[in-house]
Amino acid sequence: MKALIIGCGWVGNIFAKELHHLNYQVHGTTTSTEKAREMASGGIISYVLDFSREHPPPDHILSSINFDLILVS
C-alpha cells in the first residue's frame, strides 16, 4: 500500500515512521533538504515541497494521485 504525507513535521513524521513500519510505501514532504535526507535514510521517499516560485510543487507528486492514504499534516 502507498501513503503520501504532506507535511512531515513532528506529527507527520511519527505517522510516516509508523506506516513504514506497517510495510506501507511512504512518500512524505518537508520544506527542508536536510529533513528530506533524514527521512530518506529511514526508508521514506521524501520530497522538498515549497510553494514559493523558486520551488514549485513537483508535478509527479500532485498529478499522479494514486495513493491508498493521503494525510495532510
SVG drawing of the C-alpha trace seen along z (x, -y; Angstrom):
<svg xmlns="http://www.w3.org/2000/svg" viewBox="-7 -33 28 37">
<polyline fill="none" stroke="black" stroke-width="0.4" points="0.0,0.0 1.1,-3.6 0.8,-6.6 1.5,-10.3 2.1,-12.5 2.1,-16.2 4.0,-17.9 6.3,-15.6 6.9,-17.8 6.6,-16.5 3.2,-14.7 3.6,-13.8 7.0,-12.2 5.5,-10.0 2.8,-8.8 5.4,-8.3 7.6,-6.1 4.6,-4.1 3.2,-3.5 6.7,-2.5 6.9,0.0 3.5,1.4 5.0,2.0 3.5,-0.9 5.5,-2.6 5.6,-6.0 6.1,-9.3 6.5,-12.4 7.1,-16.1 9.1,-18.6 10.4,-22.1 14.0,-21.2 16.6,-19.4 18.3,-18.2 15.0,-16.7 14.4,-15.1 17.7,-13.3 16.9,-12.2 13.5,-10.8 15.1,-9.0 17.7,-7.4 14.7,-6.0 13.1,-4.4 10.7,-7.2 10.6,-8.5 11.0,-12.2 10.3,-15.4 11.2,-19.0 7.9,-20.9 7.9,-24.7 5.1,-26.7 7.3,-29.6 8.2,-30.5 11.7,-29.2 10.5,-25.7 7.1,-24.9 5.5,-21.6 6.8,-18.6 4.3,-17.7 4.9,-14.0 3.5,-14.2 0.4,-16.2 -0.5,-14.9 -0.3,-11.2 -2.6,-10.8 -2.7,-7.0 -2.1,-6.6 -4.1,-4.5 -3.8,-7.0 -3.1,-10.8 -2.5,-12.7 -2.1,-16.5 -0.3,-17.3"/>
</svg>
